[in-house]
Amino acid sequence: MKIRNVTCGVMLLMLLVVGCSKEVIEKQIIRPVKTITVAATSAEVVYNFPGVIKANKDSKLAFRVSGTIESLNFQEGEFVEKDQVIAKIDDRDYLLQVSATKAKYDEVNAEVARVVELYKRNSVSQSDYDKAVAGKAMAEAKYQSALNQLEDTSLLAPFSGYIQNIYFDVHETINKGFPAVSMVDISDLKVETEIPSKTYLKADNFKSFRCHPEEIPELVMPLRMQSIRRKANMNELYKAIFTLKNSPGTRLAPGMIVEVDITIGSSNESTIAVAVGAVFYDSEKTYVWILSNEKRVSRQEVVVGNISAQGLIEVISGLTEGDVVVTAGVHTLEENQEVKVINKTSSDNVGDLL
C-alpha cells in the first residue's frame, strides 16, 4: 500500500513538472515578424483589372430587299475594302420593276406637261392641274423606289474590314433584314473591363490607362478612356470601355484577354495603404495586427478598398499615421502575443516571407 502511494506521488510530481516545463516553453516562444510604420501618401496608385479586347466595329449586314443570292464575292476571313460588293441578289425582277415604273413615269410626265400648258391658257381647272402635278410626284416616287430596290440588290461593305461569318450560300433565298454576313474592323479596337464601385467613385482622379495581353506581357499598349456605364451590372461592377490603336505587327485581335492598368491620382486627402499580406479576415470582418511599444500585438478592424498592381491594399479607415502594422505571418499570431521584429532577412527566412 505504501509502495502504491509512493508511485502515485512520483507520477503526479512528474506530470506537474512536465506541465510547468511546457508552460515555460510556450511562454518563451516569441514569434518573429516583419512590420511597417503606416504613413499617409499622396502618390499615384495603379489598379489592375482583367479585360477583353473587342472590335471597335462589329456589324451584321443584311439586304434591304428579298431574293435569291446570285453571288458571294468573298470568303470568311478575307479583307474587304469599303464600298466593295460583298454579295448580290438576282436582280431580274427588280429590273422589270424599274422598266415598268419608268414607263409609267414617262407617260404621266407627258400628260402633266399637256395639262400645264392648258392650265396656262386657262383651259383646265385648278383642281385638274393639282391632280396632274400630284400624279407626277407619285409616279416619280415609285420610279425612284424601284431604282433604290435595284441598287439594294448589291450588298456593299460599310467600312473596310474582315468578313467574319457568312450565313447564306449562293442560290439560297433570303428575306430582307435577315443577316447575310458579318464584318469586323480591327484597325481600331476597344478594351472592356469591369471596375468596382470604389474605383468608379474615383473616376474624376483617373490619370492614365494601359493594357498588356496575357500572352505577351512585355507588350504594353496605351489606352484612351471612351466611357463608363452609369449603372452597375448584377455583380455590382461598372463596365469601363477604352479605345486601343492596333499598331501594325502587334497582331492583337478581338477576344484576347488583357490586364488593364488604371492609374489613379490622389485626391486632396492623403491615403493609407499596406501590403496585402498584412490583412486577414475573421467572421466576415477585416483586421490587421498592430504592434505596441511593449512588442505585443493587438487586432485592429479596418475597412479596405482596392488592391493596386504593386500588391498594396488601400485602408479607408481603422489606421492612422504612425501605427506599426505586422506585414507577414499574421495567421499564426494571437491577441496580446509577444513578438520579435525582424529588420533584415535571416538565413532561414528564405524568400523574405516573414
Secondary structure, 3 states (H helix, E strand, C coil): CHHHHHHHHHHHHHHHHHHHHHHHHHHHCCEEECEEECCCECCCEEEEEEEEEEEEEEEEEECCCCEEEEEECCCCCCEECCCCEEEEECCHHHHHHHHHHHHHHHHHHHHHHHHHHHHHCCCCCHHHHHHHHHHHHHHHHHHHHHHHHHHCCEEECCCCEEEEEECCCCCCEECCCCEEEEEEEEEEEEEEEEEEHHHHCCHHHEEEEEEEECCCCCCCEECEEEEECCCCCCCCEEEEEEEEECCCCCCCCCCCEEEEEEEECCCCCCEEEEEHHHCEEECCEEEEEEECCCCEEEEEECEEEEEECCCEEEEEECCCCCCEEECCCHHHCCCCCEEEECCCCCCCCHHHCC
